[in-house]
Amino acid sequence: MTCITSPASLVPNMEGLLHTSGSSSMRPHYDTLETSVDEAARTHWVHMRPYGRPCFSAQLLRDCATVHQSLRTMFKQGSSVQYHVLASRTPGVFNLGGDLVHFAESIRAGDRAALRRYGEACIRIAYDNYVACDLPMITIALIQGDALGGGFESALAHDLIVAERSAKFGLPEILFNLFPGMGATSFLNRKIGPIAAERLIMSGRLYTAEELHAMGVVDVLADDGEGEVAVKRLIAENSRKHNAHLAIYRARRRSNPVTFAELSDIVDIWIDAALSVTEYDLRKMQRLAMAQDRRVQTMQPPAYGIAAE
C-alpha cells in the first residue's frame, strides 16, 4: 500500500494533488484524515482521525471535500482506482455524527445561516459519496465501531456498507426532539422503504450490525478485527465484475434517485425544526455531546440515558 498523507505533526501543511502511479505531483495534507492508495487492488482508502470528539467537525468536512476534489484530479491524471473506502482510525468509533455543540450554539443564537452552511457541507459530501464523485468507482463504508447520527448517514451514502459484528448504528436525534436531516431519510427510504425507515429514525435506539444486515442496510458482516480483510476480500472477489457492478449501482441510482435538491430541501426542514426546539431539548443535546466526550476519553460504550429523561 502506498501512503499518501501523514499526521499533522510530521508533515507541514501543503496544497497539491494526490499521488498516482507515475505522477510526482505534490500531495495534499489533511489534518483529520489519512489517505492511501493500494495500487494493486486499485483501491483508494480514507481513514478519519478527527481531533477530540470523533464527529463531523468543520475541519473534517473541509478535508472530506478536499479528498473528493483530489479524486477528481487523480482521474484527470489517468488514475485506475476502482474502489473508494471510508473508514476510521478511532478505536470503537466510525463517527459519532454532527457537531452537537455547534448545533446548540447556532440554535440559541438563531443563526439560520450557520446551520445552513453546516448542513450543506454535510450533504455535499454525502452526495459526492452517493454518486462516487461522478467517477467510475464503487464506494464502500467500513464500520469498525459505532456509527451514530451523521456518522450513520455518511455510511448510508455509500454503495456498500461493510460492518464488523460489534459495530452499532443509531440515529439519536429524536432524543432531543429533532430528526437526522443530512441524508438518513432519503437513503434509508431507498434501502428499506419509507415505513421501515421512519420506524428506525423514530426509535432513537442502537441497532447491531447483524440487525441491520438482516434489514438490508448492512451489505457485508465481518468478524471483529477483520473489517479491512473483509473489504479487501470483497474487492478481490469482485474485481473481475467491477464493470457490471459499477453499472448496476449506477442503474440503481437512476431508477430510484436521491437528488441533491431533495437533500437540500430536507436540510431546510431540519433547520426549521432545529430552530423550534426548546431549551430543555438543547440541554439534552449538550448532555449527549458531553457523554460522547467522556466516551472518547474512556472508550466505553455510549450511554443513552437521556432517552428516559
Contacts in CASP RR format, 6 or more apart in sequence:
PFRMAT RR
TARGET T0000
AUTHOR 0000-0000-0000
METHOD contacts of the structure
MODEL  1
MTCITSPASLVPNMEGLLHTSGSSSMRPHYDTLETSVDEAARTHWVHMRP
YGRPCFSAQLLRDCATVHQSLRTMFKQGSSVQYHVLASRTPGVFNLGGDL
VHFAESIRAGDRAALRRYGEACIRIAYDNYVACDLPMITIALIQGDALGG
GFESALAHDLIVAERSAKFGLPEILFNLFPGMGATSFLNRKIGPIAAERL
IMSGRLYTAEELHAMGVVDVLADDGEGEVAVKRLIAENSRKHNAHLAIYR
ARRRSNPVTFAELSDIVDIWIDAALSVTEYDLRKMQRLAMAQDRRVQTMQ
PPAYGIAAE
1 36 0 8 1.000
1 37 0 8 1.000
1 38 0 8 1.000
1 45 0 8 1.000
2 19 0 8 1.000
2 36 0 8 1.000
2 37 0 8 1.000
2 38 0 8 1.000
2 39 0 8 1.000
3 36 0 8 1.000
4 18 0 8 1.000
4 19 0 8 1.000
4 27 0 8 1.000
4 34 0 8 1.000
4 35 0 8 1.000
4 36 0 8 1.000
4 37 0 8 1.000
5 11 0 8 1.000
5 27 0 8 1.000
5 28 0 8 1.000
5 29 0 8 1.000
5 30 0 8 1.000
5 33 0 8 1.000
5 34 0 8 1.000
5 35 0 8 1.000
5 36 0 8 1.000
6 29 0 8 1.000
6 34 0 8 1.000
7 34 0 8 1.000
7 49 0 8 1.000
8 29 0 8 1.000
8 31 0 8 1.000
11 29 0 8 1.000
12 29 0 8 1.000
13 29 0 8 1.000
13 31 0 8 1.000
14 26 0 8 1.000
14 27 0 8 1.000
14 28 0 8 1.000
14 29 0 8 1.000
15 26 0 8 1.000
15 28 0 8 1.000
16 25 0 8 1.000
16 26 0 8 1.000
16 27 0 8 1.000
16 28 0 8 1.000
16 70 0 8 1.000
17 23 0 8 1.000
17 25 0 8 1.000
17 26 0 8 1.000
17 27 0 8 1.000
17 28 0 8 1.000
17 70 0 8 1.000
17 73 0 8 1.000
17 74 0 8 1.000
17 77 0 8 1.000
18 25 0 8 1.000
18 27 0 8 1.000
18 28 0 8 1.000
18 35 0 8 1.000
18 37 0 8 1.000
18 70 0 8 1.000
18 71 0 8 1.000
18 73 0 8 1.000
18 74 0 8 1.000
19 25 0 8 1.000
19 27 0 8 1.000
19 37 0 8 1.000
20 37 0 8 1.000
20 74 0 8 1.000
20 77 0 8 1.000
20 78 0 8 1.000
20 79 0 8 1.000
21 39 0 8 1.000
21 79 0 8 1.000
21 80 0 8 1.000
23 77 0 8 1.000
25 77 0 8 1.000
28 66 0 8 1.000
28 67 0 8 1.000
28 70 0 8 1.000
30 63 0 8 1.000
30 66 0 8 1.000
30 67 0 8 1.000
31 51 0 8 1.000
31 59 0 8 1.000
31 63 0 8 1.000
32 48 0 8 1.000
32 49 0 8 1.000
32 50 0 8 1.000
32 51 0 8 1.000
32 57 0 8 1.000
32 59 0 8 1.000
32 60 0 8 1.000
32 63 0 8 1.000
33 46 0 8 1.000
33 47 0 8 1.000
33 48 0 8 1.000
33 49 0 8 1.000
33 60 0 8 1.000
33 63 0 8 1.000
33 64 0 8 1.000
33 67 0 8 1.000
34 46 0 8 1.000
34 47 0 8 1.000
34 49 0 8 1.000
34 89 0 8 1.000
35 44 0 8 1.000
35 45 0 8 1.000
35 46 0 8 1.000
35 47 0 8 1.000
35 67 0 8 1.000
35 70 0 8 1.000
36 44 0 8 1.000
36 45 0 8 1.000
37 43 0 8 1.000
37 44 0 8 1.000
37 45 0 8 1.000
37 81 0 8 1.000
38 45 0 8 1.000
38 232 0 8 1.000
41 83 0 8 1.000
41 232 0 8 1.000
41 235 0 8 1.000
41 236 0 8 1.000
41 239 0 8 1.000
42 80 0 8 1.000
42 81 0 8 1.000
42 82 0 8 1.000
42 83 0 8 1.000
42 239 0 8 1.000
43 81 0 8 1.000
43 82 0 8 1.000
43 83 0 8 1.000
43 84 0 8 1.000
43 85 0 8 1.000
43 232 0 8 1.000
43 235 0 8 1.000
44 71 0 8 1.000
44 74 0 8 1.000
44 81 0 8 1.000
44 83 0 8 1.000
44 84 0 8 1.000
44 85 0 8 1.000
44 137 0 8 1.000
45 85 0 8 1.000
45 87 0 8 1.000
46 64 0 8 1.000
46 67 0 8 1.000
46 84 0 8 1.000
46 85 0 8 1.000
46 86 0 8 1.000
46 87 0 8 1.000
47 87 0 8 1.000
47 88 0 8 1.000
47 89 0 8 1.000
48 54 0 8 1.000
48 60 0 8 1.000
48 86 0 8 1.000
48 87 0 8 1.000
48 88 0 8 1.000
48 89 0 8 1.000
48 90 0 8 1.000
48 94 0 8 1.000
48 95 0 8 1.000
49 88 0 8 1.000
49 89 0 8 1.000
49 90 0 8 1.000
50 57 0 8 1.000
50 59 0 8 1.000
50 60 0 8 1.000
50 90 0 8 1.000
51 57 0 8 1.000
51 59 0 8 1.000
52 293 0 8 1.000
52 296 0 8 1.000
53 96 0 8 1.000
53 289 0 8 1.000
53 292 0 8 1.000
53 293 0 8 1.000
53 296 0 8 1.000
54 88 0 8 1.000
54 90 0 8 1.000
54 93 0 8 1.000
54 95 0 8 1.000
54 96 0 8 1.000
54 296 0 8 1.000
55 95 0 8 1.000
55 96 0 8 1.000
55 97 0 8 1.000
55 98 0 8 1.000
55 99 0 8 1.000
55 100 0 8 1.000
55 292 0 8 1.000
56 95 0 8 1.000
56 97 0 8 1.000
56 98 0 8 1.000
56 99 0 8 1.000
56 122 0 8 1.000
56 150 0 8 1.000
56 151 0 8 1.000
56 154 0 8 1.000
57 99 0 8 1.000
58 99 0 8 1.000
58 102 0 8 1.000
58 118 0 8 1.000
58 121 0 8 1.000
61 118 0 8 1.000
61 121 0 8 1.000
61 122 0 8 1.000
61 125 0 8 1.000
62 121 0 8 1.000
64 125 0 8 1.000
65 121 0 8 1.000
65 124 0 8 1.000
65 125 0 8 1.000
65 128 0 8 1.000
68 125 0 8 1.000
68 128 0 8 1.000
68 133 0 8 1.000
71 79 0 8 1.000
71 81 0 8 1.000
71 84 0 8 1.000
71 133 0 8 1.000
71 135 0 8 1.000
71 137 0 8 1.000
72 133 0 8 1.000
72 135 0 8 1.000
74 81 0 8 1.000
75 81 0 8 1.000
75 135 0 8 1.000
75 136 0 8 1.000
81 137 0 8 1.000
82 136 0 8 1.000
82 137 0 8 1.000
82 138 0 8 1.000
82 235 0 8 1.000
82 239 0 8 1.000
82 242 0 8 1.000
82 246 0 8 1.000
83 137 0 8 1.000
83 138 0 8 1.000
83 139 0 8 1.000
83 140 0 8 1.000
83 235 0 8 1.000
84 129 0 8 1.000
84 132 0 8 1.000
84 133 0 8 1.000
84 137 0 8 1.000
84 138 0 8 1.000
84 139 0 8 1.000
84 140 0 8 1.000
85 139 0 8 1.000
85 140 0 8 1.000
85 141 0 8 1.000
85 142 0 8 1.000
85 231 0 8 1.000
86 129 0 8 1.000
86 139 0 8 1.000
86 140 0 8 1.000
86 141 0 8 1.000
86 142 0 8 1.000
86 154 0 8 1.000
86 155 0 8 1.000
86 158 0 8 1.000
87 94 0 8 1.000
87 141 0 8 1.000
87 142 0 8 1.000
87 144 0 8 1.000
87 228 0 8 1.000
88 94 0 8 1.000
88 95 0 8 1.000
88 144 0 8 1.000
88 145 0 8 1.000
90 296 0 8 1.000
91 299 0 8 1.000
92 144 0 8 1.000
92 145 0 8 1.000
92 146 0 8 1.000
92 299 0 8 1.000
93 145 0 8 1.000
93 146 0 8 1.000
93 296 0 8 1.000
94 141 0 8 1.000
94 143 0 8 1.000
94 144 0 8 1.000
94 145 0 8 1.000
94 146 0 8 1.000
94 147 0 8 1.000
94 151 0 8 1.000
94 155 0 8 1.000
94 167 0 8 1.000
95 147 0 8 1.000
95 148 0 8 1.000
95 150 0 8 1.000
95 151 0 8 1.000
95 154 0 8 1.000
96 146 0 8 1.000
96 148 0 8 1.000
96 149 0 8 1.000
96 151 0 8 1.000
96 292 0 8 1.000
96 302 0 8 1.000
97 148 0 8 1.000
97 149 0 8 1.000
97 150 0 8 1.000
97 151 0 8 1.000
97 152 0 8 1.000
97 153 0 8 1.000
97 154 0 8 1.000
98 122 0 8 1.000
98 149 0 8 1.000
98 150 0 8 1.000
98 151 0 8 1.000
99 118 0 8 1.000
100 285 0 8 1.000
100 286 0 8 1.000
100 288 0 8 1.000
100 289 0 8 1.000
100 292 0 8 1.000
101 286 0 8 1.000
101 289 0 8 1.000
102 114 0 8 1.000
102 118 0 8 1.000
103 115 0 8 1.000
103 118 0 8 1.000
103 274 0 8 1.000
103 285 0 8 1.000
104 282 0 8 1.000
104 285 0 8 1.000
104 286 0 8 1.000
104 289 0 8 1.000
105 111 0 8 1.000
106 114 0 8 1.000
106 115 0 8 1.000
106 118 0 8 1.000
106 274 0 8 1.000
107 115 0 8 1.000
107 274 0 8 1.000
107 275 0 8 1.000
107 277 0 8 1.000
107 282 0 8 1.000
108 282 0 8 1.000
110 275 0 8 1.000
112 271 0 8 1.000
112 275 0 8 1.000
115 271 0 8 1.000
115 274 0 8 1.000
115 275 0 8 1.000
116 267 0 8 1.000
116 268 0 8 1.000
116 271 0 8 1.000
119 181 0 8 1.000
119 182 0 8 1.000
119 267 0 8 1.000
119 270 0 8 1.000
119 271 0 8 1.000
120 264 0 8 1.000
120 267 0 8 1.000
122 150 0 8 1.000
122 153 0 8 1.000
122 182 0 8 1.000
122 267 0 8 1.000
123 182 0 8 1.000
123 183 0 8 1.000
123 260 0 8 1.000
123 263 0 8 1.000
123 264 0 8 1.000
123 267 0 8 1.000
124 260 0 8 1.000
125 154 0 8 1.000
126 153 0 8 1.000
126 154 0 8 1.000
126 157 0 8 1.000
126 182 0 8 1.000
126 183 0 8 1.000
126 263 0 8 1.000
127 157 0 8 1.000
127 258 0 8 1.000
127 260 0 8 1.000
127 263 0 8 1.000
129 139 0 8 1.000
129 154 0 8 1.000
129 157 0 8 1.000
129 158 0 8 1.000
130 139 0 8 1.000
130 157 0 8 1.000
130 158 0 8 1.000
130 187 0 8 1.000
130 253 0 8 1.000
130 258 0 8 1.000
131 253 0 8 1.000
132 138 0 8 1.000
132 139 0 8 1.000
132 159 0 8 1.000
132 249 0 8 1.000
136 246 0 8 1.000
137 246 0 8 1.000
138 159 0 8 1.000
138 160 0 8 1.000
138 242 0 8 1.000
138 245 0 8 1.000
138 246 0 8 1.000
138 249 0 8 1.000
139 157 0 8 1.000
139 158 0 8 1.000
139 159 0 8 1.000
139 160 0 8 1.000
140 158 0 8 1.000
140 159 0 8 1.000
140 160 0 8 1.000
140 161 0 8 1.000
140 162 0 8 1.000
140 231 0 8 1.000
140 234 0 8 1.000
141 147 0 8 1.000
141 154 0 8 1.000
141 155 0 8 1.000
141 156 0 8 1.000
141 157 0 8 1.000
141 158 0 8 1.000
141 160 0 8 1.000
141 161 0 8 1.000
141 162 0 8 1.000
142 162 0 8 1.000
142 163 0 8 1.000
142 227 0 8 1.000
142 228 0 8 1.000
142 231 0 8 1.000
143 155 0 8 1.000
143 161 0 8 1.000
143 162 0 8 1.000
143 163 0 8 1.000
143 164 0 8 1.000
143 167 0 8 1.000
143 169 0 8 1.000
143 209 0 8 1.000
143 218 0 8 1.000
144 163 0 8 1.000
144 164 0 8 1.000
144 167 0 8 1.000
144 225 0 8 1.000
144 227 0 8 1.000
145 164 0 8 1.000
145 166 0 8 1.000
145 167 0 8 1.000
145 168 0 8 1.000
146 167 0 8 1.000
146 168 0 8 1.000
146 169 0 8 1.000
146 170 0 8 1.000
146 206 0 8 1.000
146 302 0 8 1.000
147 154 0 8 1.000
147 155 0 8 1.000
147 167 0 8 1.000
147 168 0 8 1.000
147 169 0 8 1.000
147 170 0 8 1.000
148 168 0 8 1.000
148 169 0 8 1.000
148 170 0 8 1.000
148 171 0 8 1.000
148 172 0 8 1.000
148 302 0 8 1.000
149 170 0 8 1.000
149 171 0 8 1.000
149 172 0 8 1.000
149 173 0 8 1.000
149 180 0 8 1.000
149 184 0 8 1.000
150 180 0 8 1.000
150 182 0 8 1.000
150 184 0 8 1.000
152 169 0 8 1.000
152 170 0 8 1.000
152 171 0 8 1.000
152 180 0 8 1.000
152 184 0 8 1.000
153 171 0 8 1.000
153 180 0 8 1.000
153 181 0 8 1.000
153 182 0 8 1.000
153 183 0 8 1.000
153 184 0 8 1.000
153 187 0 8 1.000
155 161 0 8 1.000
155 169 0 8 1.000
156 183 0 8 1.000
156 184 0 8 1.000
156 187 0 8 1.000
156 188 0 8 1.000
156 191 0 8 1.000
156 217 0 8 1.000
157 183 0 8 1.000
157 187 0 8 1.000
159 249 0 8 1.000
160 219 0 8 1.000
160 220 0 8 1.000
160 234 0 8 1.000
161 217 0 8 1.000
161 218 0 8 1.000
161 219 0 8 1.000
161 220 0 8 1.000
162 218 0 8 1.000
162 219 0 8 1.000
162 220 0 8 1.000
162 222 0 8 1.000
162 227 0 8 1.000
162 230 0 8 1.000
162 231 0 8 1.000
162 234 0 8 1.000
163 169 0 8 1.000
163 209 0 8 1.000
163 212 0 8 1.000
163 213 0 8 1.000
163 218 0 8 1.000
163 220 0 8 1.000
163 221 0 8 1.000
163 222 0 8 1.000
164 209 0 8 1.000
164 221 0 8 1.000
164 222 0 8 1.000
164 223 0 8 1.000
164 224 0 8 1.000
164 225 0 8 1.000
164 226 0 8 1.000
164 227 0 8 1.000
165 208 0 8 1.000
165 209 0 8 1.000
165 210 0 8 1.000
165 221 0 8 1.000
165 222 0 8 1.000
165 223 0 8 1.000
165 224 0 8 1.000
166 209 0 8 1.000
166 224 0 8 1.000
167 208 0 8 1.000
167 209 0 8 1.000
168 206 0 8 1.000
168 207 0 8 1.000
168 208 0 8 1.000
168 209 0 8 1.000
168 302 0 8 1.000
169 206 0 8 1.000
169 207 0 8 1.000
169 208 0 8 1.000
169 209 0 8 1.000
169 212 0 8 1.000
169 217 0 8 1.000
170 204 0 8 1.000
170 205 0 8 1.000
170 206 0 8 1.000
170 207 0 8 1.000
171 179 0 8 1.000
171 180 0 8 1.000
171 184 0 8 1.000
171 200 0 8 1.000
171 201 0 8 1.000
171 204 0 8 1.000
172 204 0 8 1.000
172 288 0 8 1.000
172 304 0 8 1.000
173 179 0 8 1.000
173 180 0 8 1.000
173 181 0 8 1.000
173 201 0 8 1.000
173 204 0 8 1.000
174 201 0 8 1.000
174 202 0 8 1.000
174 203 0 8 1.000
174 204 0 8 1.000
175 204 0 8 1.000
175 284 0 8 1.000
175 288 0 8 1.000
175 304 0 8 1.000
175 306 0 8 1.000
175 307 0 8 1.000
176 277 0 8 1.000
176 281 0 8 1.000
176 282 0 8 1.000
176 284 0 8 1.000
176 285 0 8 1.000
176 288 0 8 1.000
176 306 0 8 1.000
177 277 0 8 1.000
177 278 0 8 1.000
177 281 0 8 1.000
177 284 0 8 1.000
178 270 0 8 1.000
178 273 0 8 1.000
178 274 0 8 1.000
178 277 0 8 1.000
178 281 0 8 1.000
178 285 0 8 1.000
179 185 0 8 1.000
179 201 0 8 1.000
179 270 0 8 1.000
179 273 0 8 1.000
180 201 0 8 1.000
181 266 0 8 1.000
181 267 0 8 1.000
181 269 0 8 1.000
181 270 0 8 1.000
182 263 0 8 1.000
182 266 0 8 1.000
182 267 0 8 1.000
182 270 0 8 1.000
183 258 0 8 1.000
183 263 0 8 1.000
183 266 0 8 1.000
184 197 0 8 1.000
184 201 0 8 1.000
185 197 0 8 1.000
185 201 0 8 1.000
185 266 0 8 1.000
186 258 0 8 1.000
186 262 0 8 1.000
186 263 0 8 1.000
186 266 0 8 1.000
187 258 0 8 1.000
188 196 0 8 1.000
188 197 0 8 1.000
188 200 0 8 1.000
188 201 0 8 1.000
188 217 0 8 1.000
189 197 0 8 1.000
190 256 0 8 1.000
190 258 0 8 1.000
191 197 0 8 1.000
191 216 0 8 1.000
191 217 0 8 1.000
192 200 0 8 1.000
192 215 0 8 1.000
192 216 0 8 1.000
192 217 0 8 1.000
196 215 0 8 1.000
200 207 0 8 1.000
204 304 0 8 1.000
204 307 0 8 1.000
205 304 0 8 1.000
206 302 0 8 1.000
206 304 0 8 1.000
209 218 0 8 1.000
209 221 0 8 1.000
210 221 0 8 1.000
212 218 0 8 1.000
213 219 0 8 1.000
213 221 0 8 1.000
220 230 0 8 1.000
220 234 0 8 1.000
222 229 0 8 1.000
222 230 0 8 1.000
223 230 0 8 1.000
238 245 0 8 1.000
277 285 0 8 1.000
284 306 0 8 1.000
284 309 0 8 1.000
287 306 0 8 1.000
288 306 0 8 1.000
291 302 0 8 1.000
291 303 0 8 1.000
291 306 0 8 1.000
292 302 0 8 1.000
294 300 0 8 1.000
295 301 0 8 1.000
295 302 0 8 1.000
295 303 0 8 1.000
END
